[in-house]
Amino acid sequence: MSVRELVVLGTASQVPTRHRNHNGYLLRWDGEGILFDPGEGTQRQMLRAGVAAHDLNRICVTHFHGDHSLGLAGVIQRINLDKVPHEITAHYPRSGQRFFDRLRYATAYRETVGITEAPVAADGPLARTGGYTLEARKLSHPVESYGYRIVEPDGCRMLPERLAAHGIKGPDVGRIQREGELGGVSLADVSETRRGQRFAFVMDTRLCDGVYALAEGCDLLVIESTFLDEDEELAVEHGHLTAGQAARVARDAGVRHLVLTHFSQRYTDPEEFERQARAAGFDGELTVAHDLLRVPVPKRR
């Protein structure tokens, strides 16, 4: 059975707290695992969440601030220690190649696994598989940063009443799906488009075109909300979003499920992030993330 869910490994910004680890997010997408922004302590959080190195297929780093990347060294060494039997691809800003190199070879260890380096240098597709396209969009932060977006190809949904009207049943249903036509009846005559699911991961950034492009039409949007709205000037100065800004992006982009994360340690009441997001007009499903939370990707429409 295929699983599509977000496993939240850490939700703190800049420094960990008693209750929040540095960043780390695993997206399970059918048979693949995509690890986003492994901050310090990610390897231990994976253990607590029941995530193994063997579950990883890709690592996506938005930028090279420590709370988003210091866990790379431990994760990569664990991948090699466990002798993961498949190739793993790493995406990160090309401008941070020297940081990736330092983290990959931070200490001595025995390399047993091929990690393919696929740095990001511009907006656009990064990879295409049978189940999704991975895309990147540049964000606005003091160091170069990219957000990531996963788009499932559209499929088709068979319509029983139209099949019955054309007398198509049994093995012929599969045949028209495979061949696109049967006895003068086209696949379009008996089906409708089933929109592919969409997921986006937006970390440290001010409001910019890339934020909106990533969020557009998402079923699940994971987005930073480092500050509350009363500290918007600080957010702009340091290249971050507020809870209200993130929620307005989600509202305008038609997001179905919004996950707020990456919280400044200055705040002690996580419910205030939800209150401000609702006040901003987002009326979809809303989650204020906490460590070790699991969030399913919404079912297809």
N, C-alpha and C positions, 0 to 999 in steps of 0.2 A: 504494500500500500504506500503510495507516495505521500510525503510529508512536506508541507511548506510552513515554516514557522521561524520566528526570530527568537533566538536565545540571547538574553541580555546578560553579559558577563560583568560589566562595570558601567557606571553612570556619572562618575565625578569629573569635573573639569579641573585642570591644572594640578591639583593635589588630591590624593585619596583622603577619605575621612573614615571615621569609625564604621560608618554604615555603607559607604560607597567606595568601590574599587575604582582605579583608573579605568578609562574606556575599554570596551571590548564587546563585540557583537558578532554572533554567528547566525547567518541565514542558512537554514536548511531548505534546499530547493530540490524536491524529489530526491534523487540519489546523490546530490552534490552538497558540499558544505563550503560556504564563502565566509571567511573571517575578515571583519572590518576593524581597522584601527586598534590593534592589540597594544594597549598600554601596559605599564608595569603591573605585574601580578596576573596577567592573563592566563598563564599556564596553570596556575593554581585555581583560578576561577573556572577554567575548563574542567578540571577534575571535580570541582564541587557541582558543576552543572551536568556532569555525565557526558562531556564532550571529549572524544579521543582525538589524538593526532591523525589517526586513520580517517576521521570524518572530514578532514580538510582537503579541498581541491584548489581553492584560490585564497589569496590574501590580498586585500585591497586597503591601502593606506592613503588617507586623504591628504596628509601633510606631515612634516617631520618636526612637530612639537612633541615633547616627551610623553605627554599624557595620551598621545595617539600612536606612539611607535616604540617606546622603550621595551615593550614586551616581545618585540620581534626576535630579539636574540634568544630568549628562552624558548619561544615557540618553534623557531627554526631548528634549534638544537634538539628539542623533543621529537620533532618530525624525523630527524636523522637517528636519534637513539632508538625510536620505535620502528625504524626501517619501513616507513610507509611505502607500500608497494606500487604506488602510482605517482605520476608526475604532479607537482604542485606549481601553480603559476602565481607570481607576485606582481601586483600593479601598484605603482607609486609615482609621484611626480618626478619626471626625469631630472629636474633641477636639484633634487635631493639624492642623487645617485651616491654621493660620497657618504651620506648618512646611512643609506641602506647597506653599503659595503661594510661600514664600520659595525653595524648591528649584526649583519650576517656572520661576520668573522670576529665578533667581540672577544671570544676566547678560543682556546684550542679544543677541537672535537673532531670526530671522524665523520666525514661526509659519506653518507650512504644513499642519499636521495637526491634526484635531480630537481632543483628548483629553477624554473624558467623565469627569468627576469623580463618583464614586459612593461617598461616604464611608460608613463603618460606624458605627452608633450602638447596635446591639443584636444579640443572638444571632438567628440565623435565616438564611433563604435570601437571597442577594444577587443571583443571576442564574440564569436557566434557559435553556438552549440545547437543541438537538436531541440533543446528545451528553452533557450533564451538567447537574447543579445545583451551583452554588457556594454554600457555606454558611460562616458565621463563628460562632465561639464566643469569648467573652471569657476571657482568661487572667489570671494573677495576677503582676503585675510592678510596679515602682515607678512607671512611667508606664502609661497605658492601652494595652493590647495585645490583639490578637485573633489567633487561629489560623484557618486556612482548611481547608476540606474539600471535596473533589469527589466527587460520587456519580453514577455512571452509572445510568440507568434500567434496571430489570430487563428482560430480553428472554425469548425462548423458544427452546428447543432441540428440534428435531424428532427423534423417536425412530424410526429405520428399521423396527424390528421391529413397532411398533404401526401404522405406516403400511402395512406389508405385510399385517398382519392384517386391516386394513380395506380392502385393495385399492386404496389411494391411491398413485399414482405419477405420474411425469412432470409435466406442467403443473398437475395437480390439487394437487400439494404446495404450489406457490406460491399457488394459489387459496385453499386452506384457511387459509394463513397470512394472506392479505389479508382474507378475508371472515369468518374465525373459525368457519365451519361448512360442511360439505359433505355432502349426502345423509344428514343426520341424525347425522353424526359431528362432534363439536365439536373445536376446536383443542386443548382440554385433554385430549381422549382420545388424542391422538397426539403430545403434546409434554410437556416439563417446563420449569419456570422456570429461566432462565439468569441467575444473579445478576450484577448490574452491578458493575463494578469500583469501588473506593474508594481515594482518596488523601487523605492529610492532611499538613499542614505546621504544626508546632508549634515556635515559637521561644520567646524568653525568658519563662519562667514558673516559678513554684513549682507543686507538685502542687495541682490544683484540679479541680472538676467539669468544666470546659471541656476539660482535657487528655484526660480519659477519653472524653468525648463525641466529640471529634475523632478519637480513635484507634480507636473501636469498629469492629471487623470490617474494618479496612483491609487492602488488598492491599499497599500501600506507605505506610509512615509515615516521614516525615522529622522528626526531633525533636532538639532541643538536648540536649547532655549536656556542659555547660560544665565541670563539676567531676567529679572522681573521688569515690568514696563516702567516703573519709576526710575530705573537706572539705565534708560535708553541711551543717554549720552555716553555712559561708560561702555555700553555695548558697541556703539558706533566707533568709539575711540580704539577699542581693542579688537575689533573685527568679529563681533558676535551678534546673535539675535536675542530678542526678548521673547517671552512666552506669547505675548499678544502678536508680535510680528510673525512668529512661526505659525500661529493659528490662522492669521489672515492669509498667509500664503496657502495654507491647506484649504481654507474656505474658497479662495478664488480659483484654486487649481482643481477643485472637485475631488479632493482626497476622501477616501472612505474611512480609513482608520489612521489616526494621527498618534505617533509615539513621541512624546517630548523627553529629552534626555540631556546629559552634559550640564549638570547644575553646579553653579558656583557654591563654594562652601559657606558663603556669607548668609545663605538662607537656611532656615530651620523648619519651615512649614511647606512641605511639597504640595499640599492641597492648594496653595495660593497660585501655583502654576496652572492648575486646572481651572481655577476660578477666572484667572485673567484670560486664558484661552477661550473659555466659554463667553466671557464678556466681549471678546473680539469677534464673535459671531460664528465660530465653528460649531456646527451641530451634528457632526458625524461621530463615529466611535472615537474615544479619546483615552489614551493611557499615559499616565505620568510614570515613567520607567523607574524600576528599582532593580538592584542587582539580583541575578538568577531568575528573573521573570521570563516566562515564555509567552510569546504573542503569536497566535496563528495568523497566517495571511488570510484575509476574508475569502469566503467561498465565491466562486465566480457568480457574476450577476445572472 
